């Protein structure tokens, strides 16, 4: 096993969600008793059918939504505040500002923290280089392909050097070739920056390829119903997609997901 | 069929055509007008020939410059105040639903009541003629700016809003870096409308005021020519009002392109 693979037991918990409930004004219950622990340096995928509250869970972790009940604890080395400043978020759409250049888009998180353009230049350029887009700093988002926009979005999330990266179905709208490439980019970033990643997806294959652990969520009510540890398969690269281990993991995760859907239908 | 490479000079043709086509149409229409008026010997107090209108304009131009300046000033002041008022009130509305709910109906009332109907009252209450006309023109021009600014400020992408929240943006940062740029396309569209409306407001208000004397605008010259049966002069002044409107339209269109051209769908030039 690779030295980078987290030893799930000894790692400190970074996020702890206990019995989290989220109701919306319309009376819609998105989450009902979600309990989940994400440990330092893990790559956790939240997998489940549409409408099971995956994105809601992610937004609660980011502090963009407040839970209606239950507790969410973000543990930095010591204090909550430590991690709160270090969260990167990648949305399903690239969510770039169309009026700003690629450079200015990536600069945004630093700019909002009061870092000037000149002072931010080194960090912005390093972040763009990490997604191989340094040559496009002066371009506008409309000049880029869907995959390139998403890489800008990732560069923007990484520019503050976050400890925690939250990704909400980031590659769902991309073609398969681009998705494979970006999967590898994210894995490379995860390794190089010692990140913790929570990745929302509805693709079994993507979750198996990327994560060290898959949490399966069921709908109505939305909560974690199963989890599968995948940290025995390493390294992750294009060859991994052709191994029997990958196939076996896909099978296990698919079966677990199918059970969830059956239960939901029976219930 | 294989496509051929661009013929040299084709680009230039494509650039000239949008000006050449309407230009030729205009010339043809003027020639036809001139011909019909002369051929049928239509008296100039019914329909003057284009050549007579042109010579009247040249002859009277020096006596009209004061009126042109008056109308330009009135229109620009009305537009300027409509921008300031519309944007400021729009920002208040966008920041607070309570303020919007309390005040928006009154903005609508102001807009839907024809300015011709309100103008006599304004002329009674506001002593200075210029100020009274300005109020009338402003009422007509400010509403599109207000409503578009409100819609524009509200139209910012909600994921980008979340991103600004995540990074702890201040209210001012949010307004300057997110809401204002998001509202800009809406604002520019409103500016094109408000530019024309401020001229209409300025002319209509002056008609209602029926102001006479030296210090008055182009609308008064039109009325005056009508009373004196100077139809060629009436046409000449009308032409000036049209040219003013066209100038405003061209300027706001240019501004919109300059501001939005590098990013917004509405102003992007697509390569064919």
Interface residues (C-beta under 8 A of the other chain):
Chain A: X59 X62 X63 X64 X87 X89 X91 X93 X95 X97 X98 X99 X100 X108 X109 X111 X112 X113 X140 X141 X142 X160
Chain B: X157 X159 X160 X162 X163 X164 X165 X166 X167 X168 X169 X173 X177 X178 X181 X184 X262 X263 X264 X268
